[in-house]
Amino acid sequence: MHLHSGFNLGGKEARAVRLMNIWGNRLHHTVVSADHDAMGAAKAISGDVPCDFPKKAAPSLHGMPGLRRYREWARYMQEFDLVLTYNWGAMDAVMAHRIFSPFMHLPPLIHHEDGFNEDEAHRLKAKRNIFRRLALGSAHALVVPSRNLDRIAQDIWRRPERQVQLIFNGIDVDAYARQPASDAIPGFHRAEGKLVVGTLAGLRAVKNLPRLVRVLTPFKDRVQLVIVGEGPERESIEQQAHAVGFDALCMPGFLPDPWKYIGLFDIFALSSDSEQFPISLVEAMAAGLPAVSTDVGDVRNMVAKSNVPFVVPVTDEQAIADAFSSLIADPALRHTIGQDNRERARSDYCEADMVARYAALYGSAMGRPHILTP
């Protein structure tokens, strides 16, 4: 069972779906989303993967903490062999497991922390830190994808080193070396003489995509902007583009299989207020793109050395604009950085390594260590 606050396609959802598709029919998956309308990532699950999406059968992830709610979750968990929880939105289920696992026969639980929403983008909330310390006591493991989260898990949430599993996100690097079709993004047509700046992101406030529109406004006669993703902030992004007269904006919504289209970009952009280990950045690197990014999470350590000067302070929009200006003006520099990023992705972020780590972890938790290995 997978428990999410929302299941629109973002980094953690993309990884979960990729693992599901790789493992095929070896597991049956039940995906529960606190927001029943945020289910966009379900479209990316292969048709041969046994999967269901209960709405009424599962207890709600919304509500005040309470023993009655937690008991309902504990009883529901008994139907499964493994419970996978993701981020703060599923923490009530983690607490339910913590309270009732000594008294009920509950399956192992593995919690995944991939980052924070806008309410904790700049500072973690003390009450949530305490809640996590208490709730995670019965978890088989706490999985994090970044060194920064590894530090937080051990130093702030006080999880023992043996419980914390640092597993970097990985992708099928070879797939991203293929040349995409020119019409791979619905509604997008490259304008002659213009560069394409693109990003993949859930349209949420923490991604701060209106900022990306603002910093590119001085170059609106020279660039097109493509934002792939869906979410509640679509209108605010469109309003920002309208306010500054940025007409060359394409927002095609959710698109599966980024390897089919990310290579149409000339520059990858990341404008977030908070990230940890953005898989979209790894995908862009594998496609041979230079990146302009805010200095969040592990980004500075993820990119190739030649790309580091284009990782700039979150609050300095002029620095972000200057980074774009340098790359827009210098095709040779874009090519060099892109090739360096591709080599870094190939050497450090191989999907096979990630899949093997998750297969071993999930299999051992269920007492069936080889169920997910070839």
HELIX and SHEET records of a PDB file:
HELIX    1   1 GLY A   11  TRP A   23  1                                  13    
HELIX    2   2 GLY A   24  ARG A   26  5                                   3    
HELIX    3   3 GLY A   40  ALA A   44  5                                   5    
HELIX    4   4 LEU A   67  MET A   77  1                                  11    
HELIX    5   5 TRP A   88  ALA A   90  5                                   3    
HELIX    6   6 MET A   91  PHE A  100  1                                  10    
HELIX    7   7 GLU A  118  GLU A  120  5                                   3    
HELIX    8   8 ALA A  126  ALA A  135  1                                  10    
HELIX    9   9 LEU A  136  SER A  138  5                                   3    
HELIX   10  10 ARG A  147  ASP A  155  1                                   9    
HELIX   11  11 VAL A  173  ALA A  177  5                                   5    
HELIX   12  12 ALA A  205  LYS A  207  5                                   3    
HELIX   13  13 LEU A  209  LEU A  216  1                                   8    
HELIX   14  14 THR A  217  PHE A  219  5                                   3    
HELIX   15  15 ARG A  234  VAL A  244  1                                  11    
HELIX   16  16 PRO A  258  LYS A  260  5                                   3    
HELIX   17  17 ILE A  262  LEU A  264  5                                   3    
HELIX   18  18 ILE A  279  ALA A  286  1                                   8    
HELIX   19  19 VAL A  299  MET A  302  1                                   4    
HELIX   20  20 LYS A  305  PHE A  310  5                                   6    
HELIX   21  21 GLU A  317  ALA A  329  1                                  13    
HELIX   22  22 PRO A  331  ASP A  348  1                                  18    
HELIX   23  23 GLU A  351  ALA A  365  1                                  15    
SHEET    1   A 7 CYS A  51  ASP A  52  0                                        
SHEET    2   A 7 HIS A  29  SER A  33  1                                        
SHEET    3   A 7 HIS A   2  HIS A   4  1                                        
SHEET    4   A 7 VAL A  83  TYR A  86  1                                        
SHEET    5   A 7 LEU A 109  HIS A 112  1                                        
SHEET    6   A 7 ALA A 141  VAL A 144  1                                        
SHEET    7   A 7 VAL A 164  LEU A 166  1                                        
SHEET    1   B 6 LEU A 249  GLY A 253  0                                        
SHEET    2   B 6 VAL A 223  VAL A 228  1                                        
SHEET    3   B 6 LEU A 195  LEU A 200  1                                        
SHEET    4   B 6 ILE A 267  LEU A 270  1                                        
SHEET    5   B 6 ALA A 291  THR A 294  1                                        
SHEET    6   B 6 VAL A 311  VAL A 312  1                                        
END                                                                             
